Structure formats: C-alpha cells, structure tokens
Amino acid sequence: MSEDIFDAIIVGAGLAGSVAALVLAREGAQVLVIERGNSAGAKNVTGGRLYAHSLERILPDFAARAPVERLITHEKLAFMTEQGVMAVDYVNAEEQAPSRRSYSVLRSKFDAWLMEQAEEAGAQLITGIRVDNVVQRDGKVVGVEADGDIIEAKVVILADGVNSLLAEKLGMAKRVNASHVAVGVKELIELPKIRH
C-alpha cells in the first residue's frame, strides 16, 4: 500500500462510492477507492433500476454513453397483504426530461463504467481488499485498516452499503430491522435492443 496520505479514501465502489470518487477527483483530490469485490459493482445488492435525476447533474446525458439497458416507460406496482392486492399501473410513453428518467441497468456493467469515469478523472481503485477498521487518532478518523495495512487519508467516506459494518463499529448506524424493510420482486423480460 502507498505511504502517501490521500485526500480521501472511499470504501466501496458501487454507485455512491464511484460518484464520490468522480466528483472529488475532478476537483483535484488524491482519491483512493477500496472495493472488497474483484471489480466495481461485484458486491452490489440493489435492484436493476437507476433513477437519473442525481447522476444527470454530475454526468449530463450519461445514458448516451453508459451501459443502460432501457428507458423505463411502464411500471406496475403491487402492494400485497394476506387479504389481497392493490396494483397501480403507470404508463408514460412520452420522453421525459433527462432529470426525470429512470433506466434499467445491469449493475455489474453500470458500476464498472461509472468507476471508469472516476478513474479517468484521476481516482485510484484497488479491488479484492476488505477494509476491516476505520483508524482513529485523538477522536478523529485518519484512515483505514485493510488487510493489516494502515492507509491514511484526510477524509474517509463509507460507501459500503446500507448494512455497513464499519459504520456500525463507529456507532454511526444500527442494523436494519427486517420488519421495517419492504421486499421488492422484479420480473426480467428479454426485450429487443433499442437505440436511445
């Protein structure tokens, strides 16, 4: 590992970590992203839908370059109980403003592309490394411990998911109560390729 002190270390190379790395690297920060999986997006656990509003502000018209699968124009939501089902069917076939669109994505492909954007801006990525602890001195976070090495940074960003063990160790987050979480189910239907 490097002996340098990074401006920022980001734990996790999913959507949040890759965007944070991109924004910081564009501003000239020396950024290191540490990903537990063998590639960006390898450990993601979210669904395959990406709402464009936030990413459009950082990467305008990203969908023209990114590996998105399809613009979503039809959506059906069903709320199920033991007694029955309430379904809402929504169709919007007209093009929306880019900031209001959503796309289906294969996260492993999309996350890899997004991390490439951060690397092109100057961020560094290391994969296959688990961050075990956040290092603190005098009550201040000064880096991370990964595979027995201490890597120092002025700032550490935890982007390692909703069930971040590191955030839990720091007392910043508690385990999500399963009774407070909804389960989403998606159906995959193969459609012919279209151009955006």
C-alpha positions in Angstrom: 0.0 0.0 0.0 1.0 3.6 -0.5 2.9 5.6 2.2 1.1 8.7 1.0 -1.7 10.4 2.8 -4.7 10.5 0.5 -7.1 13.4 0.4 -9.9 10.9 0.5 -10.4 7.1 0.9 -13.7 5.8 -0.2 -14.8 2.3 1.0 -16.9 0.7 -1.7 -17.0 1.1 -5.5 -20.8 1.0 -6.0 -22.9 3.9 -7.2 -22.3 6.2 -4.2 -18.6 5.4 -3.9 -17.9 5.8 -7.6 -19.8 9.1 -7.8 -18.0 10.5 -4.7 -14.7 9.5 -6.3 -15.5 11.1 -9.6 -16.6 14.4 -8.0 -13.5 14.6 -5.7 -11.1 13.6 -8.4 -12.5 16.2 -10.8 -11.6 18.8 -8.1 -8.1 17.6 -8.0 -8.2 15.5 -4.8 -6.0 12.4 -4.5 -8.6 9.7 -4.1 -8.3 6.0 -3.3 -11.3 3.7 -3.7 -11.1 0.4 -1.9 -13.5 -2.3 -3.1 -14.0 -5.7 -1.4 -15.2 -7.4 -4.6 -13.0 -8.2 -7.6 -14.4 -5.3 -9.6 -16.6 -2.2 -9.1 -20.2 -3.4 -8.7 -19.3 -7.0 -7.9 -20.9 -6.9 -4.5 -24.0 -4.7 -5.2 -27.3 -5.8 -3.8 -29.7 -3.3 -5.2 -32.2 -3.7 -7.9 -31.7 -3.0 -11.5 -33.3 0.4 -11.7 -31.5 3.7 -11.8 -33.2 7.0 -11.3 -31.3 9.6 -13.4 -32.0 12.9 -11.5 -28.9 12.9 -9.3 -26.5 11.4 -11.8 -27.6 13.8 -14.6 -26.3 16.7 -12.5 -22.8 15.2 -12.4 -22.7 13.4 -15.8 -25.2 15.2 -18.1 -26.7 12.9 -20.7 -24.8 9.9 -19.2 -27.3 7.5 -20.7 -26.0 8.1 -24.2 -22.6 6.8 -23.1 -23.3 4.4 -20.2 -24.3 0.8 -20.5 -28.0 1.3 -19.6 -30.4 -1.4 -20.8 -33.6 0.5 -21.4 -35.6 3.7 -20.6 -38.4 2.8 -18.2 -41.8 4.0 -19.5 -44.2 1.5 -18.0 -44.4 0.5 -14.4 -46.7 -1.7 -12.3 -46.6 -1.6 -8.5 -48.4 -4.2 -6.4 -48.9 -3.9 -2.7 -49.7 -7.3 -1.2 -51.3 -8.3 2.1 -52.7 -11.5 3.4 -56.2 -10.3 2.4 -55.5 -9.0 -1.2 -53.5 -7.0 -3.6 -53.7 -3.3 -4.7 -52.0 -2.6 -8.0 -51.0 0.6 -9.7 -50.2 0.6 -13.4 -48.4 3.7 -14.7 -47.5 4.3 -18.4 -45.6 7.2 -19.7 -44.6 6.5 -23.3 -43.5 10.1 -23.9 -39.9 11.1 -23.4 -39.4 12.9 -20.2 -36.7 15.5 -19.3 -33.4 13.7 -18.7 -33.5 14.5 -15.0 -36.9 12.7 -14.6 -36.0 9.5 -16.4 -35.1 6.1 -15.0 -33.4 3.2 -16.7 -33.0 -0.5 -16.2 -29.3 -1.3 -15.7 -27.2 -4.4 -15.0 -25.3 -3.1 -12.0 -22.1 -5.0 -12.6 -21.7 -3.4 -16.0 -23.0 0.0 -15.0 -20.9 0.2 -11.8 -17.8 -0.7 -13.7 -18.5 2.0 -16.3 -19.1 4.6 -13.6 -15.9 3.7 -11.7 -14.0 4.0 -15.1 -15.3 7.6 -15.2 -13.8 8.3 -11.8 -10.5 6.7 -12.7 -10.3 8.8 -15.9 -10.8 11.8 -13.6 -7.8 10.7 -11.5 -9.2 8.4 -8.8 -7.3 5.2 -8.0 -9.2 1.9 -7.5 -7.9 -1.2 -5.7 -10.1 -4.3 -5.6 -10.3 -7.6 -3.7 -9.4 -5.8 -0.5 -11.6 -5.7 2.6 -11.4 -2.7 4.9 -11.5 -4.1 8.5 -11.5 -0.9 10.5 -11.6 2.8 10.4 -8.4 4.2 12.1 -8.9 7.0 14.6 -6.4 9.2 16.5 -7.4 11.7 19.1 -11.1 11.1 18.3 -10.5 11.9 14.6 -10.7 9.5 11.6 -7.3 9.4 9.9 -7.6 6.4 7.6 -8.5 2.7 7.3 -7.0 -0.6 8.1 -7.2 -3.0 5.2 -5.5 -6.5 5.1 -3.3 -5.5 8.1 -2.1 -2.3 6.4 -2.9 1.3 7.6 -3.8 3.7 4.8 -4.1 7.3 5.9 -6.4 10.0 4.5 -7.7 13.4 5.4 -11.3 12.1 4.8 -12.8 8.6 4.8 -16.2 8.1 3.1 -18.0 4.9 3.9 -19.9 3.8 0.8 -20.1 0.2 1.6 -23.8 -0.2 1.6 -26.8 0.1 3.8 -25.6 -2.6 6.3 -22.1 -1.0 6.7 -20.2 -3.0 9.4 -17.8 -0.1 9.6 -20.5 2.5 10.3 -21.9 0.1 12.9 -18.5 -0.3 14.5 -18.2 3.5 14.7 -21.7 3.8 16.3 -23.0 5.7 13.3 -25.5 3.1 12.2 -27.5 0.2 13.6 -28.6 -3.0 11.9 -31.7 -2.5 9.8 -34.7 -4.1 11.5 -36.1 -6.6 8.9 -39.7 -5.7 9.9 -39.1 -2.2 8.7 -38.0 -3.2 5.2 -40.1 -3.9 2.2 -39.2 -6.7 -0.2 -39.1 -5.9 -3.9 -39.7 -8.5 -6.6 -38.8 -7.9 -10.2 -39.5 -9.9 -13.3 -37.0 -10.0 -16.1 -38.4 -10.0 -19.6 -36.0 -10.0 -22.5 -36.8 -7.3 -25.0 -35.3 -6.4 -28.3 -32.4 -3.9 -28.3 -33.3 -0.3 -29.0 -31.3 2.9 -29.5 -31.7 5.8 -27.2 
